[in-house]
């Protein structure tokens, strides 16, 4: 929870929208988080909950999508290649990550019995 508070800054993100208009700072915080989360999982810091580090961020749906399809592919690609990804490498990594994210979300919806866009009946 403290990590989320630090990165969320009271709902403003890491910096206020007045300062961070294009979410550059926020996106770099997510990439930094993705780097740490990768090593947290890879080094088996928490065998019972390998995703505990990123789970502590408590990302909303929009943040989770950006994290999974932008920050994580950039961070893990940088670790894999030992350098910043080229635009072509990033485009490919992002397409793979987006497909995987959509597959994972679709599977979660099927398990819960919800359809995309469906609302609960009262």
C-alpha positions as CSV (number, residue, x, y, z in Angstrom):
1,X,0.0,0.0,0.0
2,X,2.8,2.5,0.7
3,X,4.2,1.9,-2.8
4,X,0.8,2.6,-4.3
5,X,0.5,5.8,-2.3
6,X,4.0,6.9,-3.4
7,X,3.3,6.3,-7.0
8,X,-0.3,7.4,-7.1
9,X,0.2,10.7,-5.3
10,X,-3.4,11.0,-4.1
11,X,-5.0,10.1,-7.4
12,X,-2.8,12.5,-9.4
13,X,-0.3,9.9,-10.4
14,X,3.4,10.4,-9.6
15,X,3.2,14.1,-10.6
16,X,0.2,16.3,-11.1
17,X,-1.4,16.4,-14.6
18,X,-0.5,20.0,-14.8
19,X,3.2,19.1,-14.6
20,X,3.2,15.6,-16.2
21,X,0.8,16.4,-19.1
22,X,1.8,13.4,-21.2
23,X,2.3,11.1,-18.2
24,X,6.0,10.8,-18.9
25,X,6.9,10.6,-15.3
26,X,4.0,8.2,-14.5
27,X,5.1,5.9,-17.4
28,X,8.7,5.9,-16.2
29,X,7.5,4.9,-12.7
30,X,5.6,2.0,-14.3
31,X,8.6,0.9,-16.3
32,X,10.7,1.1,-13.1
33,X,8.1,-1.0,-11.4
34,X,8.1,-3.5,-14.2
35,X,11.9,-3.8,-13.9
36,X,11.7,-4.5,-10.2
37,X,8.7,-6.8,-10.6
38,X,10.7,-8.9,-13.2
39,X,13.5,-9.4,-10.7
40,X,11.1,-10.0,-7.9
41,X,9.6,-12.9,-9.8
42,X,12.9,-14.1,-11.4
43,X,14.8,-14.3,-8.1
44,X,11.8,-16.0,-6.4
45,X,11.6,-13.3,-3.7
46,X,8.1,-14.5,-2.7
47,X,7.4,-18.1,-3.8
48,X,3.8,-18.0,-2.6
49,X,2.9,-14.8,-4.4
50,X,5.5,-14.0,-7.2
51,X,3.4,-11.1,-8.4
52,X,3.2,-9.4,-4.9
53,X,5.4,-6.5,-6.0
54,X,3.1,-5.4,-8.9
55,X,0.0,-6.4,-7.0
56,X,1.0,-3.9,-4.3
57,X,0.6,-1.1,-6.9
58,X,-3.2,-1.8,-7.1
59,X,-3.4,-0.5,-10.7
60,X,-6.8,0.5,-12.1
61,X,-7.8,-1.0,-15.4
62,X,-6.3,1.8,-17.6
63,X,-3.0,1.7,-15.6
64,X,-2.9,-2.1,-15.8
65,X,-3.3,-2.0,-19.5
66,X,-0.5,0.5,-20.0
67,X,1.7,-1.4,-17.5
68,X,1.1,-4.8,-19.2
69,X,1.4,-3.5,-22.8
70,X,3.9,-0.8,-22.6
71,X,6.0,-0.7,-19.4
72,X,6.5,-4.4,-19.0
73,X,7.5,-5.1,-22.6
74,X,10.0,-2.2,-22.5
75,X,11.4,-3.2,-19.1
76,X,11.7,-6.9,-19.8
77,X,13.0,-6.3,-23.3
78,X,15.7,-4.0,-21.9
79,X,16.7,-6.8,-19.5
80,X,16.7,-9.4,-22.3
81,X,18.7,-7.4,-24.7
82,X,20.8,-5.5,-22.2
83,X,19.9,-2.2,-23.9
84,X,16.9,0.0,-24.8
85,X,14.7,-1.6,-27.4
86,X,14.5,-0.3,-31.0
87,X,11.1,1.0,-32.2
88,X,10.7,-2.2,-34.3
89,X,11.6,-4.4,-31.3
90,X,9.2,-2.5,-29.0
91,X,6.4,-2.6,-31.6
92,X,6.7,-6.4,-31.8
93,X,7.0,-6.8,-28.0
94,X,4.0,-4.6,-27.4
95,X,1.9,-6.5,-30.0
96,X,2.8,-9.8,-28.2
97,X,2.1,-8.3,-24.8
98,X,-1.2,-6.9,-25.9
99,X,-2.3,-10.2,-27.4
100,X,-1.3,-12.0,-24.2
101,X,-3.1,-9.4,-22.0
102,X,-6.3,-9.7,-24.0
103,X,-6.1,-13.6,-23.9
104,X,-5.6,-13.5,-20.1
105,X,-8.4,-11.0,-19.6
106,X,-10.7,-13.1,-21.9
107,X,-9.9,-16.2,-19.9
108,X,-10.6,-14.4,-16.6
109,X,-14.0,-13.2,-18.0
110,X,-14.9,-16.7,-19.1
111,X,-14.1,-18.1,-15.7
112,X,-16.2,-15.5,-14.0
113,X,-19.0,-16.0,-16.5
114,X,-19.1,-12.3,-17.5
115,X,-19.2,-11.1,-21.0
116,X,-17.4,-8.0,-22.1
117,X,-19.5,-5.0,-21.5
118,X,-22.1,-6.9,-19.5
119,X,-23.7,-5.3,-16.5
120,X,-25.0,-6.9,-13.3
121,X,-28.7,-7.3,-13.1
122,X,-30.3,-6.0,-9.9
